[in-house]
Amino acid sequence: MEEVLEAWGPADAAREIIANALDEAALTDTDDPDIYSEAGAWHIRDYGRGFRYEHLTQAEDEEKLNNPDKVIGKFGVGIKDAIATCHRHGIDITIHSPHNTFTVKEAPKHGFEEIETLHVEIHPPEKDIEGTEVVLDGITDEDIEAAKQNFIDYTDAELLEQTRFGDVYKVSDTEEASVFVSGLRVASEPNFLFSYNITNTTKKINDALNRERSNVGRTAYSTRVKKILQACESETVASRLVDDLNEFVTGETHDELDWKPVQVHAVKILNAERDVVVATHDEQHRSQNLFDNARSDGYEIVTIPDRIKPDIEDTTDVNGDPIRGAEEYREEFRESFSYEFIDEADLTDEELETWELRHAAFSWVALPGEEWEAKVSESLRATDPSRMVTCEHDDELIIVHRDLLTYDTQSFLRSLVDIVAFAHGGELLHREMLADIAGAVSAELIGAAGQADSDPVFPGKQREPEPDE
């Protein structure tokens, strides 16, 4: 026993006693244990059936083995390990129950007088109590607190969500994440986003719980942690996962976000809970204007890794609704427009004069052989009254809100140049650069418009650019 428990300290011994008290409370559905200091000694008290000398037999506990998700212990050696550890560290241990009172002493082993062994002395009950009271005289407050921190019930961890596989807890900025099994800490995880309490165990987990019940390898519980996260449905958990997922481009994500099923599930929850558009970094780079429109519409842009894009395409979220990706939003955006086209004959002279400048604008930005058509509409997009121009690229059609024709000429020309440039992939340009180009072109056209009467090629014929343009 000295070799096996050489690394154990008083906190480990107290941990085993607290675990037994918690197990008894769970098995008997009695009040939670009390842990308190009195007259210089620490008391750990449950309200169950009471400790008996038969419990000192070193054998696996069938009752606990049959209830693996309710209890912590199973080996039948925890109390004996605790007694031996306390004795080695000079802590007097006394156990009271309605059946007997138990104390510890050293005595020679029968038949081997030269070997000193520990013996538990059994006395008539000294207290008329319900349950079991373990008194530790000589243990420090720090050791008791360290022992309590092994149990989720005695930490101040904030519960975020409960699932049928286990619970998810917030990790404070000053602590490492932990993994608990049935309430007992079995591992620390410095790079986990959450702490977990696995309440629905597996054979693999139970087999991995050695008698020290600590430093259990991640392979034993990683599958269960994935199941817990995949069963989560709250925005609280999903938003934290997605915020972390957005850090994948920096390489600073937590370890759970390395798991593809967790990434996909996080997106599905967030799509159900919030107005989002999910897209890869490359999609956002290639279609900046589209995502600017999405932000203007009040959508949050969620960046996802390329590797999960196939897993969320044409799928639904946890509510059964389609996940809104780039193409889904593009279609929504197109369908949000409603047009009431106006014949040119119905335009005022002032409007018509501005409208005719479109030919010159198109000659600057249209590709060879390309013929853009333009129409005026009384309405454009009901959800965005400020929008004055749009394009239907498949039809090479520019649609202008009638109100734009009464703005200043430069605003009209700039809008046309801008929308056609974007239709040709101008979204790849830096936004300020594109604005400068549109301004320069419109200024050129306004100057040319002043010469329209003397220049037979204006408007409508494409001008040859200067060599340095």
C-alpha positions in Angstrom: 0.0 0.0 0.0 2.9 2.4 0.7 4.2 1.9 -2.8 0.8 2.3 -4.5 -0.1 5.4 -2.6 3.3 7.0 -2.2 2.3 10.1 -4.2 -1.0 10.6 -2.3 -1.3 13.5 0.1 -4.0 14.5 2.7 -6.1 16.1 -0.1 -6.3 12.8 -1.9 -7.5 11.1 1.2 -10.1 13.7 1.8 -11.2 13.4 -1.8 -12.0 9.7 -1.3 -14.0 10.3 1.8 -16.0 13.1 0.1 -16.6 10.8 -2.9 -18.0 8.1 -0.6 -20.3 10.6 1.0 -21.6 11.9 -2.3 -22.1 8.4 -3.6 -24.2 7.5 -0.5 -26.3 10.6 -1.0 -26.9 9.7 -4.6 -27.7 6.0 -3.9 -30.1 6.7 -1.0 -31.5 10.0 -2.3 -30.7 11.7 0.9 -29.5 15.2 1.7 -26.1 16.4 0.3 -23.2 15.8 2.6 -22.0 18.4 5.0 -18.3 19.4 5.2 -17.4 21.6 8.1 -14.8 22.4 10.7 -15.4 22.0 14.4 -13.0 22.1 17.4 -10.0 22.1 15.2 -11.0 19.0 13.2 -12.8 18.6 9.8 -16.0 16.6 9.6 -17.4 15.0 6.4 -21.0 13.9 7.1 -23.6 12.1 4.9 -27.1 11.1 5.8 -27.3 7.6 4.3 -27.3 4.1 5.8 -24.2 4.4 7.9 -20.8 2.8 7.6 -20.4 -0.9 8.6 -17.3 -3.0 9.1 -18.2 -5.0 6.0 -17.3 -1.9 3.9 -13.7 -2.5 4.8 -13.6 -5.7 2.8 -11.5 -5.1 -0.3 -13.9 -6.0 -3.1 -15.7 -4.2 -5.9 -19.1 -2.7 -4.8 -21.8 -4.4 -6.8 -24.3 -1.6 -6.0 -22.0 1.0 -7.3 -21.1 -1.1 -10.4 -24.8 -1.3 -11.2 -25.2 2.5 -11.0 -22.1 3.9 -12.8 -23.8 7.2 -13.8 -24.9 8.0 -10.2 -21.7 7.3 -8.3 -18.0 7.9 -8.3 -16.5 4.9 -6.5 -16.6 1.2 -7.5 -13.4 -0.4 -6.3 -14.2 -0.9 -2.6 -10.7 0.4 -1.7 -11.2 4.2 -1.5 -11.9 4.3 2.3 -8.9 2.0 3.0 -6.6 4.1 0.9 -7.8 7.2 2.7 -7.2 5.7 6.1 -3.7 4.6 5.2 -2.9 8.0 3.7 -4.2 9.9 6.7 -2.2 7.7 9.0 1.0 8.2 7.1 0.6 12.0 7.2 -0.2 12.1 10.9 -3.9 12.8 10.6 -6.2 11.0 13.1 -9.3 9.6 11.5 -12.4 8.5 13.3 -15.6 7.2 11.7 -18.9 7.4 13.4 -22.1 5.6 12.3 -25.2 4.3 14.0 -23.7 0.8 13.9 -20.2 1.4 15.2 -17.3 3.8 15.8 -14.1 3.1 14.0 -10.5 4.1 14.9 -7.1 3.2 13.5 -3.9 1.8 15.1 -0.7 0.2 14.1 -0.1 -3.4 15.1 2.1 -6.4 14.1 0.8 -8.5 11.3 -0.4 -11.9 12.5 2.3 -14.5 11.9 4.8 -11.8 10.9 5.5 -9.9 14.1 8.3 -7.8 12.5 5.9 -6.2 10.0 3.8 -3.3 11.3 0.4 -3.0 9.6 -2.7 -0.8 10.1 -5.7 -2.1 11.8 -9.2 -0.6 12.2 -10.6 -1.0 15.7 -14.3 -1.4 15.9 -16.1 0.0 18.9 -19.7 0.4 20.0 -21.3 3.5 18.5 -20.3 6.6 20.3 -22.8 8.9 18.7 -26.5 8.5 18.0 -26.4 9.8 14.4 -28.0 9.1 11.0 -25.6 8.3 8.2 -21.8 8.5 8.5 -19.5 11.1 10.0 -15.8 11.0 9.3 -13.6 13.2 11.6 -10.2 14.2 10.4 -8.0 15.7 13.1 -4.8 17.3 11.8 -5.7 18.0 8.2 -5.4 21.6 7.0 -8.0 23.9 5.6 -6.0 24.1 2.4 -6.1 20.3 2.0 -9.9 20.2 2.5 -10.4 22.9 -0.1 -8.1 21.2 -2.6 -10.1 18.0 -2.1 -13.4 19.8 -2.7 -12.2 21.3 -5.9 -12.1 17.8 -7.4 -15.9 17.8 -7.4 -18.0 19.9 -9.7 -20.5 20.5 -6.9 -18.0 22.3 -4.8 -16.5 24.5 -7.6 -18.0 27.9 -8.6 -18.1 26.8 -12.3 -21.1 28.4 -14.1 -23.4 25.8 -15.7 -24.1 26.7 -19.4 -26.2 23.8 -20.6 -27.3 20.3 -19.6 -27.6 17.4 -22.1 -28.4 13.7 -21.9 -24.7 13.0 -22.2 -23.4 15.5 -19.7 -23.1 19.2 -18.8 -21.2 22.1 -20.2 -19.6 24.7 -17.8 -18.0 28.1 -18.4 -14.2 28.3 -17.8 -13.0 31.4 -16.0 -10.1 33.4 -17.3 -8.0 32.4 -14.3 -8.5 28.6 -14.5 -7.9 25.7 -16.8 -10.8 23.7 -18.1 -11.5 20.3 -16.5 -13.3 17.1 -17.4 -15.4 15.5 -14.7 -17.1 12.1 -14.7 -20.1 11.8 -12.5 -19.0 15.0 -10.8 -15.4 14.0 -10.1 -12.5 15.7 -11.9 -10.5 13.2 -13.9 -8.4 15.4 -16.1 -7.4 19.0 -16.8 -7.5 20.4 -20.3 -5.6 23.7 -20.6 -6.8 24.3 -24.2 -10.4 23.4 -23.9 -13.1 26.1 -24.4 -15.4 24.6 -21.8 -15.3 22.3 -18.8 -17.5 19.1 -18.9 -19.2 16.8 -16.5 -19.9 13.5 -18.2 -23.1 12.1 -16.6 -23.8 9.4 -19.2 -20.7 7.2 -19.1 -19.4 4.5 -21.4 -17.5 1.3 -20.8 -14.4 2.9 -22.2 -14.6 5.7 -19.6 -15.4 3.4 -16.7 -12.5 1.1 -17.7 -10.1 4.1 -17.8 -11.0 5.3 -14.3 -8.1 4.0 -12.3 -8.1 3.9 -8.5 -6.4 7.3 -8.4 -9.2 8.7 -10.6 -7.0 11.4 -12.1 -5.0 12.0 -15.3 -7.4 9.9 -17.4 -6.3 10.2 -21.0 -8.3 12.2 -23.5 -8.9 9.2 -25.7 -11.2 7.8 -23.0 -13.6 10.8 -22.9 -13.2 12.7 -26.2 -16.0 10.9 -27.9 -18.3 11.7 -25.0 -17.3 15.4 -25.0 -18.2 15.5 -28.8 -21.6 14.0 -28.0 -22.2 16.5 -25.3 -21.4 19.4 -27.7 -23.4 17.9 -30.5 -26.4 17.6 -28.2 -26.2 21.3 -27.1 -29.0 23.5 -28.4 -28.4 26.8 -26.7 -27.2 30.0 -28.3 -24.9 30.5 -25.3 -22.8 27.5 -26.2 -23.1 27.9 -29.9 -22.0 31.6 -30.0 -18.9 30.8 -27.9 -18.1 27.9 -30.3 -18.6 30.1 -33.4 -16.6 33.0 -31.9 -13.8 30.6 -31.3 -14.3 29.1 -34.8 -13.8 32.5 -36.3 -10.2 32.4 -34.8 -9.2 29.5 -37.0 -7.5 31.8 -39.4 -5.2 32.9 -36.6 -4.6 29.3 -35.3 -5.8 30.3 -31.9 -8.9 28.1 -31.6 -9.5 25.8 -28.6 -9.1 22.1 -29.1 -12.9 21.3 -29.4 -12.9 23.4 -32.5 -10.5 21.0 -34.2 -13.3 18.4 -34.2 -15.3 18.7 -37.5 -18.6 17.5 -36.1 -18.5 20.2 -33.4 -17.8 22.9 -36.0 -20.8 21.8 -38.1 -23.1 21.6 -35.1 -22.1 25.0 -33.9 -23.0 26.5 -37.2 -26.4 24.7 -37.1 -27.3 26.1 -33.7 -26.2 29.6 -34.5 -28.2 29.6 -37.8 -31.3 28.7 -35.8 -30.7 31.2 -33.1 -29.4 34.3 -34.9 -29.5 36.0 -38.3 -26.3 34.9 -39.8 -24.7 34.3 -43.2 -22.0 31.6 -43.0 -19.1 31.8 -45.5 -15.5 30.8 -46.0 -12.8 33.5 -45.9 -12.3 33.1 -49.7 -16.0 33.6 -50.4 -16.0 36.8 -48.3 -13.0 38.1 -50.2 -14.5 37.3 -53.6 -17.9 38.8 -52.9 -17.3 41.8 -50.6 -20.3 43.7 -52.0 -22.6 40.8 -51.3 -21.5 40.6 -47.7 -21.7 44.3 -47.3 -25.3 44.0 -48.3 -25.8 41.2 -45.8 -24.4 43.4 -43.0 -26.6 46.3 -44.1 -29.5 43.9 -43.8 -28.6 43.1 -40.2 -26.9 39.8 -40.7 -23.8 38.6 -38.8 -21.1 37.1 -41.1 -19.8 33.9 -39.6 -16.5 32.7 -41.0 -16.2 28.9 -41.4 -13.3 26.7 -42.4 -13.2 25.4 -46.0 -13.4 21.8 -44.8 -16.9 22.1 -43.3 -18.5 23.9 -46.2 -19.6 20.7 -48.0 -21.1 19.5 -44.7 -23.4 22.5 -44.4 -24.4 22.9 -48.0 -28.0 21.9 -48.7 -28.5 21.0 -45.0 -30.8 22.4 -42.3 -30.2 23.8 -38.9 -31.4 22.3 -35.6 -34.9 23.8 -36.3 -35.1 22.3 -39.7 -34.5 25.5 -41.6 -31.9 25.8 -44.4 -28.5 27.1 -43.4 -27.9 30.5 -44.9 -24.7 30.4 -46.9 -23.4 32.8 -49.5 -25.6 31.4 -52.3 -28.7 31.3 -50.1 -28.3 34.9 -49.1 -27.6 35.9 -52.8 -30.9 34.4 -53.8 -32.7 36.1 -50.8 -31.1 39.3 -51.9 -32.3 39.0 -55.5 -35.8 38.1 -54.4 -36.0 41.1 -52.2 -36.2 43.5 -55.2 -39.5 44.6 -56.7 -39.6 46.7 -59.9 -42.1 49.1 -61.4 -40.5 50.0 -64.7 -41.1 53.4 -66.3 -41.1 54.1 -70.0 -38.5 56.8 -71.1 -41.4 58.8 -72.5 -42.7 59.3 -69.0 -39.5 60.9 -67.7 -39.2 64.6 -67.3 -36.8 66.6 -69.5 -34.4 67.0 -66.6 -34.6 63.2 -65.8 -34.1 62.3 -69.4 -31.0 64.5 -69.7 -29.4 62.7 -66.8 -30.6 59.3 -68.1 -28.9 59.7 -71.5 -25.5 59.9 -69.8 -25.7 56.1 -69.1 -24.4 55.3 -72.6 -21.1 57.1 -71.9 -20.7 55.5 -68.5 -21.2 52.0 -70.0 -18.7 52.8 -72.7 -16.0 53.2 -70.0 -16.6 50.0 -68.1 -18.3 47.5 -70.5 -16.2 44.7 -71.8 -15.8 44.3 -75.6 -18.9 42.9 -77.2 -20.9 43.5 -74.1 -24.2 45.3 -74.3 -25.6 46.5 -71.0 -29.3 47.4 -70.9 -30.6 49.9 -68.4 -34.1 50.6 -67.0 -35.7 53.0 -64.7 -38.0 51.8 -61.9 -40.2 53.6 -59.4 -39.3 51.0 -56.8 -36.2 49.0 -56.1 -35.8 47.3 -52.8 -38.5 47.7 -50.2 -36.2 46.7 -47.3 -33.5 49.3 -48.2 -35.0 52.6 -49.4 -31.5 54.1 -49.7 -30.5 51.8 -52.5 -30.6 53.6 -55.8 -29.1 51.2 -58.3 -28.7 47.4 -58.8 -27.9 45.0 -61.5 -29.2 41.7 -62.8 -25.9 40.4 -64.1 -27.3 37.3 -65.9 -29.4 39.6 -68.1 -26.7 42.4 -68.2 -29.4 44.7 -66.9 -28.9 47.8 -64.8 -31.9 49.0 -62.9 -31.9 52.6 -61.5 -34.3 54.0 -59.0 -36.1 57.1 -60.6 -35.1 59.3 -57.6 -31.4 58.9 -58.6 -32.1 60.9 -61.8 -32.9 63.9 -59.8 -29.6 63.7 -57.8 -26.5 65.5 -59.0 -25.0 64.1 -62.3 -21.8 62.9 -60.6 -23.7 60.7 -58.1 -25.6 59.2 -61.0 -22.5 58.4 -63.1 -20.5 57.2 -60.1 -23.4 54.8 -59.2 -23.4 53.3 -62.7 -19.7 52.9 -63.0 -19.6 51.3 -59.5 -22.4 48.8 -60.1 -21.0 47.6 -63.5 -17.4 47.3 -62.1 -18.7 45.1 -59.3 -20.7 43.0 -61.8 -17.3 42.3 -63.5 -15.6 41.2 -60.3 -14.7 44.6 -59.1 -15.4 43.3 -55.6 -11.8 42.1 -55.6 -10.6 45.6 -55.7 -9.9 47.6 -52.6 -13.1 49.6 -51.9 -11.4 53.0 -51.8 -9.6 52.3 -55.0 -12.9 51.5 -56.8 -14.5 54.6 -55.4 -11.6 56.7 -56.8 -11.9 55.1 -60.2 -15.7 55.7 -60.3 -15.1 59.3 -59.3 -12.5 59.9 -61.9 -14.6 58.3 -64.7 -17.7 60.3 -63.8 -15.7 63.5 -63.6 -14.3 62.8 -67.1 -17.8 62.1 -68.4 -19.3 65.2 -66.9 -16.6 67.2 -68.6 -17.2 65.4 -71.9 -20.9 66.0 -71.5 -20.2 69.7 -71.6 -18.7 69.2 -75.1 -21.4 66.8 -76.3 -22.7 69.3 -78.9 -19.3 69.6 -80.6 -18.1 66.0 -80.1 -19.9 63.6 -82.4 -18.6 60.5 -80.6 -20.2 61.4 -77.3 -22.2 59.8 -75.9 -22.3 56.1 -76.8 -19.0 55.3 -78.5 -16.2 53.8 -76.4 -13.2 56.2 -76.0 -9.7 55.0 -76.4 -7.8 55.3 -73.1 -4.7 57.4 -72.8 -1.4 55.5 -72.7 -0.8 56.2 -69.0 -4.3 55.1 -67.9 
